[in-house]
Amino acid sequence: MLSGFPSQAVADAYLHPKVDESKEVFTWELPDLTALGDFARQKFGWAKTKTDEILLPVMKKLDERKV
């Protein structure tokens, strides 16, 4: 085993996970398209046209599932 691998934080999270004990029904939220676009531009260097080309069809599919 490599020294320091996995990190103690990773081992602790695995051995003692923080579990949401809520009894509320789970619901999905729509992704924040603006934040996703900003992330893609910063991390991948994508232009707005590229982010729109990739993300807008996904958002359309998600919207169709709500109907």
N, C-alpha and C positions, 0 to 999 in steps of 0.2 A: 504494500500500500504506500502511496506517495505521502510524504510528510505534509501535513496540513490539508490533505484531501480526503474526504470532503471537509469543508470548513466546519468549525464547531456550530456556526449559525445554521448551516444546512442540516447537519445531523440533528440538532435540537428541534428544528422545524419538522423534520420527518418523524422523530420520535414523540414529539408533543405538539401535534397540529392544533391550530386554533380553528375550531369548528363553529360555524354559525348555528346556534341552537334555536333560531327563530322557527316558529310554527306557521308563519305566513306563507301563502301560496307563492311560489317562485314566478316571477314575470321577467321577460326580456325587455330591455330598452333599446331603442334604435341607437346605432353608433353616432358619435359626434363627428359629423362629416368634416366640419371645419378643423377640428383638432387632428383628425386623421390626415387631412390634406397638408396641414402644417408639419406634422411629423414626417410624412413622405417627402416633402420638399427639403426639410432639414437633414434627414438621415440618408435619403436615397438620391437627393439632388433632382427630384422630379419637378418638371414644370407643372403649372396648374392644369394644362391640357392633358398631361399624362395622368395626373391624379384623377381628373374627371373621367378619362377614358377607362380607368380601372375601377374606380369606386362607384360611379353613377349606375352602371348595370347591376352591381351588387345591391345598392340601395333600392333600385326598382324591384328587384326580386324580393327583398325583404318587405317592401310595401305591399306587394301582391299577396304575400302570405297573410297579411292582416285582414284582408277582405273576406 
